[in-house]
Amino acid sequence: MGVTMDGTKQQRRGNTRQRIQDVALELFAEQGYEKTSLREIAERLDVTKAALYYHFKTKEEIIVSLFEDLTKPIGDLIEWGRHQPHTLETKQEIVRRYSLALAGAEPLFRFMQENQATVRELRIGETFKDRMRGLRDIIIDPEAQLADQVRCISALFTLHAGMFMMQDLEGDFEKRREAVLEVAVDLVTQAHGSTHGGA
């Protein structure tokens, strides 16, 4: 049930709005957000600027729409997590689902990593911080010791770091993702065992 980059792109290829998003993200990655114009996006798509304008009036609209589409699973995860008990199983499931959500949104997170100044200026920067706070609130047990709360939060950041740092490691994308996920699950398991006397 792994989400692959190719699978994600194939699902998104059919619709014009999604094609615009994907091509814009490719161009932003190649030459940077600031140096990419709507005209260049239209040319790469082989459509008129007016056709592009029908869907998006600015580059920011494209990025915001991509962010909203690709991070919807994260919003859904936070909503699900708010109604779950603070059990080990819940925390492990949060980490698993978040790993899949990150894999599905990998091109967007790469853009955010490589364009941090731009992201801070766009409203997606604040929205992403809100999502991270939401994840923090559902993965930590407020009664846990501080070190265990840090372990749970670190599990989320392990998934982030793994996405950007593991490109140079051996194995295919899915094998690397599973290895990073294993480490993140170990962190929440260790935190839970420490808080609940090794349970």
SULWO-V43002 format. One record per pair of residues at least 6 apart in sequence whose ideal C-beta (glycine too) atoms are under 7 Angstrom apart, sorted by the first residue. I is the first residue (numbers start at 1). J is the second residue. D is the distance in Angstrom with one decimal. If there is no record, write none. Layout:
BEGIN
i=I j=J d=D
i=I j=J d=D
END
This chain:
BEGIN
i=2 j=174 d=4.8
i=3 j=100 d=5.4
i=3 j=103 d=4.6
i=3 j=104 d=4.7
i=4 j=173 d=6.8
i=4 j=174 d=6.7
i=5 j=106 d=6.2
i=5 j=173 d=6.6
i=8 j=104 d=5.5
i=9 j=22 d=6.7
i=12 j=18 d=4.2
i=12 j=22 d=6.0
i=13 j=19 d=6.6
i=16 j=55 d=6.6
i=17 j=55 d=5.1
i=19 j=45 d=6.4
i=20 j=41 d=6.7
i=20 j=45 d=6.4
i=20 j=52 d=6.3
i=20 j=55 d=5.6
i=20 j=56 d=6.3
i=20 j=62 d=6.5
i=21 j=62 d=6.0
i=21 j=65 d=6.4
i=21 j=66 d=4.7
i=23 j=41 d=5.9
i=23 j=44 d=5.0
i=23 j=45 d=5.3
i=24 j=41 d=5.0
i=24 j=59 d=7.0
i=24 j=62 d=4.6
i=25 j=66 d=6.4
i=25 j=107 d=5.2
i=25 j=108 d=6.9
i=25 j=111 d=6.0
i=27 j=36 d=4.6
i=27 j=40 d=6.1
i=27 j=41 d=6.0
i=27 j=44 d=6.3
i=28 j=36 d=5.6
i=28 j=111 d=5.6
i=29 j=110 d=6.7
i=29 j=111 d=6.3
i=33 j=59 d=6.7
i=33 j=115 d=5.1
i=33 j=118 d=4.8
i=34 j=118 d=6.9
i=36 j=59 d=6.8
i=38 j=49 d=6.2
i=38 j=52 d=6.0
i=38 j=59 d=6.5
i=39 j=49 d=5.7
i=41 j=52 d=6.2
i=42 j=48 d=6.3
i=42 j=49 d=4.6
i=42 j=52 d=4.4
i=45 j=52 d=7.0
i=56 j=62 d=4.8
i=60 j=122 d=5.7
i=63 j=122 d=6.1
i=63 j=124 d=6.3
i=64 j=122 d=7.0
i=64 j=123 d=6.6
i=64 j=124 d=5.9
i=66 j=108 d=5.6
i=67 j=108 d=6.3
i=67 j=124 d=4.4
i=67 j=127 d=6.8
i=70 j=104 d=6.6
i=70 j=105 d=3.8
i=70 j=108 d=4.8
i=71 j=105 d=5.9
i=71 j=131 d=6.4
i=73 j=101 d=4.1
i=73 j=104 d=6.5
i=74 j=101 d=4.9
i=74 j=131 d=5.4
i=75 j=131 d=6.8
i=77 j=94 d=6.6
i=77 j=97 d=4.9
i=77 j=98 d=6.2
i=77 j=101 d=6.3
i=78 j=131 d=6.8
i=78 j=134 d=4.0
i=78 j=135 d=6.2
i=78 j=138 d=6.0
i=81 j=94 d=5.5
i=81 j=138 d=3.2
i=82 j=138 d=6.0
i=84 j=90 d=4.3
i=86 j=141 d=4.3
i=88 j=189 d=6.5
i=88 j=192 d=4.2
i=91 j=139 d=5.7
i=91 j=152 d=6.5
i=91 j=188 d=4.2
i=91 j=192 d=6.5
i=92 j=185 d=5.4
i=92 j=188 d=6.0
i=92 j=189 d=7.0
i=94 j=138 d=6.2
i=94 j=139 d=5.3
i=95 j=155 d=5.4
i=95 j=181 d=6.9
i=95 j=184 d=4.9
i=95 j=185 d=5.4
i=95 j=188 d=5.8
i=96 j=181 d=6.6
i=98 j=135 d=6.8
i=98 j=156 d=6.5
i=98 j=159 d=6.0
i=99 j=159 d=5.4
i=99 j=177 d=6.3
i=99 j=181 d=4.6
i=99 j=184 d=7.0
i=102 j=109 d=6.4
i=102 j=159 d=5.7
i=102 j=163 d=5.7
i=103 j=177 d=5.7
i=106 j=163 d=6.3
i=109 j=163 d=6.2
i=112 j=119 d=5.0
i=113 j=164 d=5.7
i=119 j=125 d=4.6
i=135 j=156 d=5.8
i=136 j=153 d=5.7
i=139 j=152 d=4.6
i=139 j=156 d=6.6
i=140 j=149 d=4.5
i=140 j=152 d=4.8
i=140 j=153 d=6.5
i=141 j=195 d=6.5
i=144 j=191 d=6.6
i=144 j=195 d=4.5
i=145 j=194 d=6.9
i=145 j=195 d=6.3
i=148 j=191 d=3.8
i=148 j=194 d=5.3
i=148 j=195 d=5.0
i=151 j=187 d=4.8
i=151 j=188 d=6.9
i=151 j=190 d=5.9
i=151 j=191 d=3.8
i=152 j=188 d=5.4
i=152 j=191 d=5.1
i=154 j=187 d=5.6
i=155 j=184 d=4.1
i=155 j=187 d=4.0
i=155 j=188 d=4.9
i=158 j=180 d=6.4
i=158 j=183 d=5.5
i=158 j=184 d=4.5
i=158 j=187 d=6.4
i=159 j=180 d=6.1
i=159 j=184 d=5.3
i=162 j=180 d=3.1
i=166 j=176 d=4.4
i=166 j=180 d=6.2
i=169 j=176 d=5.5
i=193 j=199 d=6.5
END
